[in-house]
Amino acid sequence: VIPAIVSLLIFGGCLYLIFTERLHRTIAAVAGAALMVLAGRVWGFYSEDMAIEAIDFHTLGLLLGMIVLVALLEPTGFFQYVAVWAGRWSQGRPLRLLVMLGTVTTVLSMFLDNVTTVVLIAPVTILISEILGISAAPLLIAEALLSNTGGVATLVGDPPNVLIASAAELSFNDFLTHSLPIVVVVWLAALALLRYMFRAELGRQSAEADAVLQLNPAEALDDRPTAIKVLIVLGGALLLFFVHDQLHVSPSLIALAAAAAALAWVRPDVHRMLQRVEWSVLLFFAALFVLVGGLETAGVLEALARLLVRGQHVPPVVFGLAMIWVVAALSAVVDNIPITIAMIPVIQALAESGVNVNPLWWALAFGAGFGGNGTIIGSTANIVVATVSERTRTPITSALWNKRGLPVMLLTCAIASVLYVVAFPYLSR
Amino acid sequence: MLPVVDGAGRLVGILQLRDLLSLVMPDFVRLIEDFDFVHDFGALETRVPSAEAMARPIREVMEPPLSVDENCGLVRAFALLHQHDLHDLPVVAYGDRLVGIASRVDIGTALLSGWRSAARETVE
């Protein structure tokens, strides 16, 4: 019992520090991981070797590969280029701009890291808003919410999906056949709701619409040859993702091989390129794996799973719905990555006790993905756009986010729940 | 650049054009690396600061003072201009009392004319 209590205290303390932002989440997780291993040695429930075994290198490899590809693409100006095109297509009409930028951000974030996409699209969004003389806040909020929502559609779209796919051995195509159809409906509903909520701010036509048409996408793309090279490699990687299951190759190998190919082809200044890699994210993941590994060996997750099995007299579909909403609520107030990493061993324990956990994996993906929309700290993309907006005249406040993001979270979870019930037999396979 | 002094003539801050422009222009310009694709800044071109922004006292807008002593070497003066991305450098003496302003051109001219007289001496 003591190991269980100690490991729970360490994990809970970490979540508390991450939630209150007393410490940067990576520092909190690394400190917690070290404490967990130390405590494990003292009370004999965890060791260095077990900690290393707890780290899912498939997840880290896939993330690293994709991050390197983005780090190569970033300095070419490709993201500016795409955002400028979206601005031109909108013809300076604010509501259409919201749709265009939201769509572009979503499509990019389905294949690339959510946070990086938002980091690179947001400055151009602010620029276009300033040229039009409109507030950037609605556009930035829409970009974060829509990219969070859209990212749920693919295996590489968002970190919880990478984790779930690795743990449940789901393929890239499983996400396209199970998650994508539901996400398309949910995403369209989110877009409609955003358009409706921001109709007052974005309804007025700007007098400066012509200035947006003067933006020159070709000049925004600084290094066309490199951009083309990286996009070719990225396209090749996506094609391989479609058949990775048939080839019996893991997505992480494809991503790392693509990163290696792009590096060899582009041959960038390695030091500068590596500075763009988000090491803090990778370290955060590794530390969380070690932390949750401690919870597992201390028997906490097994106890939780036993508790859940006892609740199995409820119909499985109700259990799945409860999973969506509980995970969504937790993901809104804490980061969705630790929640997902903690839920995975619980679901695995349920699988061992004979429960069909296939629908639960999808419930976890939907809850973690859509729940992050609820609050300003729900997902990293939200934090990023809020931080960037502080440089404009209309900073995004937590209150504004609750007014605009929470309705989107509730609507997306509600629609996902309905579709979940309808598609339950299919999701169970 | 304008130096800001207190009643006793001591330098307390400096005010640059960019500080004034930041009253109308948001800080986002630092987020984007290049602007050559923007041919028309639209609404930004015609924006004027709000009455509230215009009424703000200078101490809220100014930057902390950076100055050199009147005996400061030319290379140090130029290095400071370069480091802090300034066009002019306040010169102080007797404590913090402002005694002059050295511009980038002043410092450049002094440096180059120093070279010329040095060259003349070596020829002689």
Interface residues (C-beta under 8 A of the other chain):
Chain A: G77 Q80 V84 A122 P123 V124 I126 L127 E130 I131 L132 G133 S206 A207 E208 D210 A211 V212 Q214 L215 N216 P217 A218 E219 A220 D222 V388 R391 T392 R393
Chain B: M25 P26 D27 F28 R30 L31 I32 D34 D36 F37 V38 H39 D40 F41 G42 A43 L44 R47
